[in-house]
Amino acid sequence: MNATIRDQWVAALRSGQYRQGFGRLVHRRLIGPYHCCLGVLCELAVQAGVVTRVPTCGSYVSPDGKVAVVYLPLNVRQWAGLPLDGSGLEEQVRTMNDCCNCTFAQIADVISTQPGDEDASKGAI
């Protein structure tokens, strides 16, 4: 995983800026959005210009026009240096978030232990 993105993701999860949601990347509610841990990574990808957020429906759009609601867009996986098939860390934290009711802090602890690869964002996974 890209070490810089890993550290930004961990900081964002621990920041208290995001309310935790389950089952999809982001739920839009009247009282504000709720993100799963992968949705928080997507928000970082929005800030980096990797994907675009669709504010009205809680989804993200890749430059190729593909819409993501539940799973990370492929280009976010590439940018973050995660396995392209959604396995490994992505699968682990999705399960922690959606099935085990782990907190963002607990998920951040797991992400922070991942080895960093500065070349991962360039496609060397």
VOBAMAR-182197 format. One record per residue: x, y, z of N, C-alpha, C in turn. Coordinates in steps of 0.02 Angstrom, whole numbers, always signed. Each point is the difference from the previous one (the first is absolute). Example, Ala and Ser with C-alpha at 12.3 -4.5 7.8 and 13.67 -1.06 7.14 Angstrom:
! residues 2
r n_c1 +660	n_c2 -284	n_c3 +390	ca_c1 -45	ca_c2 +59	ca_c3 +0	c_c1 +45	c_c2 +60	c_c3 +0 .
r n_c1 -18	n_c2 +53	n_c3 -36	ca_c1 +42	ca_c2 +59	ca_c3 +3	c_c1 -39	c_c2 +55	c_c3 +37 .
This chain:
! residues 125
r n_c1 +42	n_c2 -59	n_c3 +0	ca_c1 -42	ca_c2 +59	ca_c3 +0	c_c1 +44	c_c2 +62	c_c3 +0 .
r n_c1 -24	n_c2 +52	n_c3 -33	ca_c1 +37	ca_c2 +63	ca_c3 +0	c_c1 +2	c_c2 +27	c_c3 +71 .
r n_c1 +61	n_c2 +12	n_c3 +25	ca_c1 +8	ca_c2 +21	ca_c3 +70	c_c1 -31	c_c2 +68	c_c3 +15 .
r n_c1 +4	n_c2 +46	n_c3 -46	ca_c1 -29	ca_c2 +67	ca_c3 +11	c_c1 -76	c_c2 -5	c_c3 +4 .
r n_c1 -29	n_c2 -36	n_c3 -45	ca_c1 -73	ca_c2 -9	ca_c3 +0	c_c1 -22	c_c2 -39	c_c3 +62 .
r n_c1 +38	n_c2 -51	n_c3 +17	ca_c1 -16	ca_c2 -38	ca_c3 +62	c_c1 -2	c_c2 +47	c_c3 +60 .
r n_c1 +50	n_c2 +43	n_c3 +7	ca_c1 +3	ca_c2 +45	ca_c3 +57	c_c1 -56	c_c2 +51	c_c3 -1 .
r n_c1 -18	n_c2 +24	n_c3 -59	ca_c1 -56	ca_c2 +48	ca_c3 -6	c_c1 -66	c_c2 -34	c_c3 +18 .
r n_c1 -9	n_c2 -62	n_c3 -21	ca_c1 -61	ca_c2 -38	ca_c3 +13	c_c1 -7	c_c2 -12	c_c3 +75 .
r n_c1 +55	n_c2 -21	n_c3 +32	ca_c1 +0	ca_c2 -11	ca_c3 +73	c_c1 -18	c_c2 +65	c_c3 +36 .
r n_c1 +31	n_c2 +55	n_c3 -20	ca_c1 -14	ca_c2 +65	ca_c3 +32	c_c1 -73	c_c2 +20	c_c3 -9 .
r n_c1 -26	n_c2 -11	n_c3 -60	ca_c1 -70	ca_c2 +18	ca_c3 -14	c_c1 -48	c_c2 -42	c_c3 +42 .
r n_c1 +14	n_c2 -64	n_c3 +7	ca_c1 -43	ca_c2 -44	ca_c3 +41	c_c1 +2	c_c2 +21	c_c3 +73 .
r n_c1 +57	n_c2 +23	n_c3 +23	ca_c1 +6	ca_c2 +20	ca_c3 +70	c_c1 -21	c_c2 +72	c_c3 +14 .
r n_c1 -13	n_c2 +38	n_c3 -52	ca_c1 -11	ca_c2 +72	ca_c3 +6	c_c1 -66	c_c2 +19	c_c3 +34 .
r n_c1 -49	n_c2 -44	n_c3 -2	ca_c1 -66	ca_c2 +18	ca_c3 +25	c_c1 -42	c_c2 +39	c_c3 -50 .
r n_c1 +28	n_c2 +13	n_c3 -59	ca_c1 -35	ca_c2 +38	ca_c3 -52	c_c1 -55	c_c2 -41	c_c3 -33 .
r n_c1 +6	n_c2 -66	n_c3 +1	ca_c1 -47	ca_c2 -43	ca_c3 -35	c_c1 -42	c_c2 -41	c_c3 +48 .
r n_c1 -66	n_c2 -3	n_c3 -13	ca_c1 -44	ca_c2 -44	ca_c3 +38	c_c1 -1	c_c2 -68	c_c3 -34 .
r n_c1 +2	n_c2 -53	n_c3 +39	ca_c1 +6	ca_c2 -67	ca_c3 -28	c_c1 -67	c_c2 -26	c_c3 -24 .
r n_c1 +1	n_c2 -25	n_c3 -62	ca_c1 -58	ca_c2 -33	ca_c3 -29	c_c1 +18	c_c2 -71	c_c3 -20 .
r n_c1 -49	n_c2 -35	n_c3 -26	ca_c1 +10	ca_c2 -72	ca_c3 -14	c_c1 -34	c_c2 -18	c_c3 -66 .
r n_c1 +30	n_c2 -48	n_c3 -36	ca_c1 -33	ca_c2 -30	ca_c3 -57	c_c1 +10	c_c2 +34	c_c3 -67 .
r n_c1 +24	n_c2 +60	n_c3 -1	ca_c1 +15	ca_c2 +35	ca_c3 -63	c_c1 +52	c_c2 +53	c_c3 +15 .
r n_c1 +30	n_c2 +28	n_c3 -52	ca_c1 +55	ca_c2 +47	ca_c3 +10	c_c1 -22	c_c2 +61	c_c3 +40 .
r n_c1 -58	n_c2 +26	n_c3 -17	ca_c1 -27	ca_c2 +58	ca_c3 +37	c_c1 -76	c_c2 -1	c_c3 -4 .
r n_c1 -31	n_c2 +15	n_c3 +56	ca_c1 -72	ca_c2 +10	ca_c3 +3	c_c1 -12	c_c2 +74	c_c3 +8 .
r n_c1 -42	n_c2 +29	n_c3 -42	ca_c1 -18	ca_c2 +70	ca_c3 +7	c_c1 -65	c_c2 +3	c_c3 +40 .
r n_c1 +2	n_c2 +36	n_c3 +55	ca_c1 -58	ca_c2 +7	ca_c3 +43	c_c1 -14	c_c2 +74	c_c3 +11 .
r n_c1 -59	n_c2 +16	n_c3 +25	ca_c1 -17	ca_c2 +69	ca_c3 +14	c_c1 +48	c_c2 +32	c_c3 +49 .
r n_c1 +24	n_c2 -40	n_c3 +47	ca_c1 +45	ca_c2 +27	ca_c3 +52	c_c1 +74	c_c2 -5	c_c3 -21 .
r n_c1 +12	n_c2 -19	n_c3 -62	ca_c1 +69	ca_c2 -4	ca_c3 -24	c_c1 +19	c_c2 -69	c_c3 -23 .
r n_c1 +57	n_c2 -5	n_c3 -31	ca_c1 +22	ca_c2 -65	ca_c3 -27	c_c1 +29	c_c2 -46	c_c3 +53 .
r n_c1 -7	n_c2 -64	n_c3 -13	ca_c1 +32	ca_c2 -53	ca_c3 +40	c_c1 +43	c_c2 -40	c_c3 -48 .
r n_c1 +64	n_c2 -8	n_c3 +17	ca_c1 +48	ca_c2 -35	ca_c3 -44	c_c1 +20	c_c2 -67	c_c3 +31 .
r n_c1 +9	n_c2 -50	n_c3 -42	ca_c1 +37	ca_c2 -59	ca_c3 +23	c_c1 +74	c_c2 +18	c_c3 -4 .
r n_c1 +43	n_c2 -42	n_c3 +26	ca_c1 +72	ca_c2 +15	ca_c3 -1	c_c1 +26	c_c2 +7	c_c3 -71 .
r n_c1 -29	n_c2 -37	n_c3 -47	ca_c1 +21	ca_c2 +6	ca_c3 -70	c_c1 -26	c_c2 +64	c_c3 -31 .
r n_c1 -57	n_c2 +24	n_c3 +23	ca_c1 -26	ca_c2 +64	ca_c3 -22	c_c1 +45	c_c2 +57	c_c3 +22 .
r n_c1 +30	n_c2 -7	n_c3 +58	ca_c1 +48	ca_c2 +51	ca_c3 +22	c_c1 +60	c_c2 +2	c_c3 -48 .
r n_c1 +23	n_c2 -58	n_c3 -21	ca_c1 +54	ca_c2 -3	ca_c3 -50	c_c1 -22	c_c2 +33	c_c3 -65 .
r n_c1 -63	n_c2 -11	n_c3 -20	ca_c1 -25	ca_c2 +33	ca_c3 -60	c_c1 -1	c_c2 +75	c_c3 +7 .
r n_c1 -16	n_c2 +25	n_c3 +59	ca_c1 +2	ca_c2 +73	ca_c3 +11	c_c1 +70	c_c2 +28	c_c3 -9 .
r n_c1 +50	n_c2 -38	n_c3 +22	ca_c1 +70	ca_c2 +21	ca_c3 -12	c_c1 +15	c_c2 -1	c_c3 -75 .
r n_c1 -28	n_c2 -50	n_c3 -35	ca_c1 +10	ca_c2 -4	ca_c3 -72	c_c1 -34	c_c2 +58	c_c3 -36 .
r n_c1 -57	n_c2 +23	n_c3 +25	ca_c1 -33	ca_c2 +59	ca_c3 -28	c_c1 +46	c_c2 +61	c_c3 +7 .
r n_c1 +28	n_c2 +8	n_c3 +60	ca_c1 +45	ca_c2 +57	ca_c3 +13	c_c1 +61	c_c2 -2	c_c3 -46 .
r n_c1 +22	n_c2 -61	n_c3 -18	ca_c1 +58	ca_c2 -8	ca_c3 -44	c_c1 -18	c_c2 +2	c_c3 -74 .
r n_c1 -65	n_c2 +6	n_c3 -16	ca_c1 -21	ca_c2 +2	ca_c3 -69	c_c1 -3	c_c2 -67	c_c3 -35 .
r n_c1 -1	n_c2 -54	n_c3 +39	ca_c1 -1	ca_c2 -67	ca_c3 -28	c_c1 -70	c_c2 -21	c_c3 -22 .
r n_c1 -51	n_c2 +19	n_c3 +39	ca_c1 -70	ca_c2 -13	ca_c3 -15	c_c1 -40	c_c2 +64	c_c3 +14 .
r n_c1 -62	n_c2 -1	n_c3 -22	ca_c1 -46	ca_c2 +55	ca_c3 +12	c_c1 -56	c_c2 -26	c_c3 +45 .
r n_c1 -20	n_c2 +42	n_c3 +47	ca_c1 -56	ca_c2 -18	ca_c3 +44	c_c1 -65	c_c2 +22	c_c3 -33 .
r n_c1 -52	n_c2 -43	n_c3 +5	ca_c1 -67	ca_c2 +19	ca_c3 -21	c_c1 -39	c_c2 +14	c_c3 +64 .
r n_c1 -6	n_c2 +63	n_c3 +19	ca_c1 -27	ca_c2 +17	ca_c3 +67	c_c1 -72	c_c2 -22	c_c3 +11 .
r n_c1 -40	n_c2 -2	n_c3 -52	ca_c1 -71	ca_c2 -15	ca_c3 +11	c_c1 -15	c_c2 -73	c_c3 +14 .
r n_c1 +43	n_c2 -46	n_c3 -22	ca_c1 -16	ca_c2 -70	ca_c3 +8	c_c1 +53	c_c2 -40	c_c3 +38 .
r n_c1 +52	n_c2 +32	n_c3 +23	ca_c1 +50	ca_c2 -35	ca_c3 +40	c_c1 +40	c_c2 -51	c_c3 -39 .
r n_c1 +24	n_c2 +20	n_c3 -58	ca_c1 +42	ca_c2 -44	ca_c3 -40	c_c1 +60	c_c2 +38	c_c3 -25 .
r n_c1 +46	n_c2 -36	n_c3 -31	ca_c1 +61	ca_c2 +29	ca_c3 -27	c_c1 +7	c_c2 -22	c_c3 -73 .
r n_c1 +25	n_c2 +44	n_c3 -42	ca_c1 +5	ca_c2 -15	ca_c3 -71	c_c1 +74	c_c2 +5	c_c3 -21 .
r n_c1 +23	n_c2 -52	n_c3 -33	ca_c1 +68	ca_c2 -2	ca_c3 -27	c_c1 +3	c_c2 +40	c_c3 -64 .
r n_c1 +60	n_c2 +20	n_c3 -21	ca_c1 +7	ca_c2 +36	ca_c3 -64	c_c1 -29	c_c2 -38	c_c3 -60 .
r n_c1 -2	n_c2 -67	n_c3 +5	ca_c1 -29	ca_c2 -40	ca_c3 -55	c_c1 -76	c_c2 -4	c_c3 +3 .
r n_c1 -31	n_c2 +34	n_c3 +48	ca_c1 -73	ca_c2 +2	ca_c3 +5	c_c1 -31	c_c2 -54	c_c3 +43 .
r n_c1 +40	n_c2 -44	n_c3 +27	ca_c1 -28	ca_c2 -53	ca_c3 +42	c_c1 -19	c_c2 +27	c_c3 +69 .
r n_c1 -58	n_c2 -20	n_c3 +24	ca_c1 -27	ca_c2 +24	ca_c3 +63	c_c1 +12	c_c2 -53	c_c3 +54 .
r n_c1 +23	n_c2 +22	n_c3 +58	ca_c1 +11	ca_c2 -46	ca_c3 +57	c_c1 -45	c_c2 +21	c_c3 +58 .
r n_c1 -35	n_c2 -49	n_c3 +27	ca_c1 -44	ca_c2 +13	ca_c3 +57	c_c1 +20	c_c2 -43	c_c3 +60 .
r n_c1 +20	n_c2 -62	n_c3 -12	ca_c1 +15	ca_c2 -47	ca_c3 +54	c_c1 +75	c_c2 -16	c_c3 +3 .
r n_c1 +31	n_c2 -11	n_c3 -57	ca_c1 +70	ca_c2 -20	ca_c3 -3	c_c1 +44	c_c2 +57	c_c3 -26 .
r n_c1 +63	n_c2 -2	n_c3 +19	ca_c1 +47	ca_c2 +51	ca_c3 -24	c_c1 +5	c_c2 +0	c_c3 -76 .
r n_c1 +2	n_c2 +58	n_c3 -30	ca_c1 +14	ca_c2 +3	ca_c3 -72	c_c1 +71	c_c2 -26	c_c3 -13 .
r n_c1 +9	n_c2 -31	n_c3 -58	ca_c1 +64	ca_c2 -29	ca_c3 -18	c_c1 +56	c_c2 +53	c_c3 +3 .
r n_c1 -13	n_c2 +60	n_c3 -24	ca_c1 +54	ca_c2 +50	ca_c3 +0	c_c1 +17	c_c2 +24	c_c3 +70 .
r n_c1 -46	n_c2 -6	n_c3 +48	ca_c1 +17	ca_c2 +16	ca_c3 +70	c_c1 +46	c_c2 -55	c_c3 +28 .
r n_c1 -15	n_c2 -62	n_c3 -18	ca_c1 +45	ca_c2 -55	ca_c3 +21	c_c1 +70	c_c2 +11	c_c3 -28 .
r n_c1 +4	n_c2 +18	n_c3 -64	ca_c1 +66	ca_c2 +12	ca_c3 -30	c_c1 +36	c_c2 +57	c_c3 +34 .
r n_c1 -35	n_c2 +55	n_c3 +10	ca_c1 +28	ca_c2 +59	ca_c3 +32	c_c1 +27	c_c2 -15	c_c3 +70 .
r n_c1 -38	n_c2 -40	n_c3 +38	ca_c1 +19	ca_c2 -16	ca_c3 +69	c_c1 +50	c_c2 -57	c_c3 +4 .
r n_c1 +9	n_c2 -36	n_c3 -55	ca_c1 +46	ca_c2 -57	ca_c3 +1	c_c1 -30	c_c2 -62	c_c3 +32 .
r n_c1 -65	n_c2 -8	n_c3 -6	ca_c1 -35	ca_c2 -59	ca_c3 +27	c_c1 -6	c_c2 -52	c_c3 -56 .
r n_c1 -9	n_c2 -64	n_c3 +18	ca_c1 -10	ca_c2 -51	ca_c3 -52	c_c1 -60	c_c2 +18	c_c3 -44 .
r n_c1 +8	n_c2 -9	n_c3 -64	ca_c1 -52	ca_c2 +21	ca_c3 -47	c_c1 -63	c_c2 -42	c_c3 +4 .
r n_c1 +4	n_c2 -59	n_c3 +29	ca_c1 -59	ca_c2 -44	ca_c3 +5	c_c1 -42	c_c2 +12	c_c3 +63 .
r n_c1 +20	n_c2 +48	n_c3 +41	ca_c1 -39	ca_c2 +15	ca_c3 +61	c_c1 +14	c_c2 -46	c_c3 +58 .
r n_c1 +52	n_c2 -41	n_c3 -6	ca_c1 +16	ca_c2 -47	ca_c3 +54	c_c1 +47	c_c2 +34	c_c3 +50 .
r n_c1 +25	n_c2 -40	n_c3 +47	ca_c1 +49	ca_c2 +25	ca_c3 +47	c_c1 -27	c_c2 +51	c_c3 +48 .
r n_c1 +35	n_c2 +56	n_c3 +7	ca_c1 -19	ca_c2 +52	ca_c3 +48	c_c1 -70	c_c2 +27	c_c3 -13 .
r n_c1 -17	n_c2 +11	n_c3 -63	ca_c1 -67	ca_c2 +27	ca_c3 -15	c_c1 -54	c_c2 -47	c_c3 +26 .
r n_c1 +7	n_c2 -64	n_c3 -13	ca_c1 -50	ca_c2 -48	ca_c3 +24	c_c1 +0	c_c2 -3	c_c3 +77 .
r n_c1 +58	n_c2 +3	n_c3 +30	ca_c1 +5	ca_c2 -3	ca_c3 +73	c_c1 -34	c_c2 +59	c_c3 +33 .
r n_c1 +14	n_c2 +61	n_c3 -24	ca_c1 -30	ca_c2 +58	ca_c3 +33	c_c1 -75	c_c2 +7	c_c3 -16 .
r n_c1 -20	n_c2 -22	n_c3 -59	ca_c1 -72	ca_c2 +0	ca_c3 -16	c_c1 -37	c_c2 -46	c_c3 +48 .
r n_c1 +28	n_c2 -59	n_c3 +14	ca_c1 -31	ca_c2 -46	ca_c3 +47	c_c1 +0	c_c2 +29	c_c3 +70 .
r n_c1 +55	n_c2 +31	n_c3 +20	ca_c1 +3	ca_c2 +31	ca_c3 +66	c_c1 -54	c_c2 +54	c_c3 +7 .
r n_c1 -8	n_c2 +40	n_c3 -52	ca_c1 -48	ca_c2 +55	ca_c3 +2	c_c1 -72	c_c2 -25	c_c3 -3 .
r n_c1 -16	n_c2 -44	n_c3 -47	ca_c1 -69	ca_c2 -18	ca_c3 -14	c_c1 -26	c_c2 -60	c_c3 +39 .
r n_c1 +44	n_c2 -46	n_c3 +19	ca_c1 -23	ca_c2 -62	ca_c3 +32	c_c1 +17	c_c2 -5	c_c3 +74 .
r n_c1 +56	n_c2 +30	n_c3 +19	ca_c1 +24	ca_c2 -8	ca_c3 +69	c_c1 -12	c_c2 +62	c_c3 +43 .
r n_c1 -28	n_c2 +53	n_c3 -30	ca_c1 -14	ca_c2 +62	ca_c3 +36	c_c1 +61	c_c2 +29	c_c3 +35 .
r n_c1 +58	n_c2 -7	n_c3 -32	ca_c1 +61	ca_c2 +30	ca_c3 +27	c_c1 -4	c_c2 +76	c_c3 -11 .
r n_c1 +31	n_c2 +37	n_c3 +45	ca_c1 +1	ca_c2 +73	ca_c3 -6	c_c1 +52	c_c2 +21	c_c3 -52 .
r n_c1 -6	n_c2 +63	n_c3 -21	ca_c1 +51	ca_c2 +27	ca_c3 -45	c_c1 +69	c_c2 -4	c_c3 +33 .
r n_c1 +4	n_c2 +12	n_c3 +64	ca_c1 +65	ca_c2 -3	ca_c3 +35	c_c1 +30	c_c2 -70	c_c3 -4 .
r n_c1 -42	n_c2 -52	n_c3 +9	ca_c1 +25	ca_c2 -69	ca_c3 -5	c_c1 +23	c_c2 -16	c_c3 -71 .
r n_c1 -39	n_c2 +23	n_c3 -49	ca_c1 +18	ca_c2 -11	ca_c3 -70	c_c1 +65	c_c2 +38	c_c3 -17 .
r n_c1 +6	n_c2 +61	n_c3 +25	ca_c1 +61	ca_c2 +38	ca_c3 -12	c_c1 +61	c_c2 -35	c_c3 +29 .
r n_c1 -8	n_c2 -32	n_c3 +57	ca_c1 +56	ca_c2 -38	ca_c3 +30	c_c1 +24	c_c2 -55	c_c3 -48 .
r n_c1 -46	n_c2 -34	n_c3 -32	ca_c1 +19	ca_c2 -53	ca_c3 -47	c_c1 +33	c_c2 +29	c_c3 -62 .
r n_c1 -29	n_c2 +53	n_c3 -27	ca_c1 +29	ca_c2 +31	ca_c3 -60	c_c1 +70	c_c2 +25	c_c3 +13 .
r n_c1 +11	n_c2 +28	n_c3 +60	ca_c1 +65	ca_c2 +30	ca_c3 +16	c_c1 +56	c_c2 -52	c_c3 +2 .
r n_c1 -16	n_c2 -64	n_c3 +7	ca_c1 +51	ca_c2 -52	ca_c3 +2	c_c1 +20	c_c2 -26	c_c3 -69 .
r n_c1 -34	n_c2 +25	n_c3 -52	ca_c1 +14	ca_c2 -24	ca_c3 -67	c_c1 +66	c_c2 +28	c_c3 -25 .
r n_c1 +40	n_c2 -42	n_c3 -32	ca_c1 +64	ca_c2 +25	ca_c3 -27	c_c1 -13	c_c2 +51	c_c3 -55 .
r n_c1 +41	n_c2 +51	n_c3 -3	ca_c1 -7	ca_c2 +51	ca_c3 -50	c_c1 +45	c_c2 -12	c_c3 -59 .
r n_c1 -24	n_c2 +16	n_c3 -59	ca_c1 +39	ca_c2 -6	ca_c3 -61	c_c1 -9	c_c2 +65	c_c3 -39 .
r n_c1 +49	n_c2 +43	n_c3 +2	ca_c1 -6	ca_c2 +65	ca_c3 -32	c_c1 -14	c_c2 -4	c_c3 -75 .
r n_c1 +16	n_c2 -57	n_c3 -31	ca_c1 -13	ca_c2 -7	ca_c3 -71	c_c1 -69	c_c2 -29	c_c3 -15 .
r n_c1 -38	n_c2 -17	n_c3 +51	ca_c1 -65	ca_c2 -33	ca_c3 -12	c_c1 -47	c_c2 +44	c_c3 -40 .
r n_c1 +0	n_c2 +65	n_c3 +12	ca_c1 -47	ca_c2 +43	ca_c3 -36	c_c1 +16	c_c2 +6	c_c3 -74 .
r n_c1 +60	n_c2 -23	n_c3 -20	ca_c1 +19	ca_c2 +2	ca_c3 -70	c_c1 -16	c_c2 -65	c_c3 -35 .
r n_c1 -35	n_c2 -45	n_c3 +36	ca_c1 -21	ca_c2 -63	ca_c3 -31	c_c1 +42	c_c2 -59	c_c3 +18 .
r n_c1 +53	n_c2 +8	n_c3 +38	ca_c1 +43	ca_c2 -57	ca_c3 +20	c_c1 -29	c_c2 -29	c_c3 +64 .
r n_c1 -45	n_c2 -48	n_c3 -9	ca_c1 -35	ca_c2 -28	ca_c3 +58	c_c1 +30	c_c2 -67	c_c3 +19 .
